[in-house]
Amino acid sequence: MNTPKIGHRYNWIGQPERLIYMGTKHYPSDRRTWHQFSIVGEDPEVCWCEVLDFDLDRFEETKDDHAN
């Protein structure tokens, strides 16, 4: 997957959870970039999962916008 877009919906390939991309985060003393996602239907300010760049290939843009 290319770089996700903030506010767009994504899901792990083949999984039912629908996620909203929140953006990236950097932690002190960690050079890696973490990509954060909230879950659709819950608090959009709360990170439900975060992954590294190499995990983004396991996501796809959600095609069914009716899944909440």
Secondary structure as GFF3:
##gff-version 3
##sequence-region A 1 68
A	DSSP	beta_strand	9	12	.	.	.	ID=ss1
A	DSSP	beta_strand	19	25	.	.	.	ID=ss2
A	DSSP	beta_strand	34	39	.	.	.	ID=ss3
A	DSSP	beta_strand	49	52	.	.	.	ID=ss4
A	DSSP	three_ten_helix	53	58	.	.	.	ID=ss5
A	DSSP	beta_strand	59	61	.	.	.	ID=ss6
###
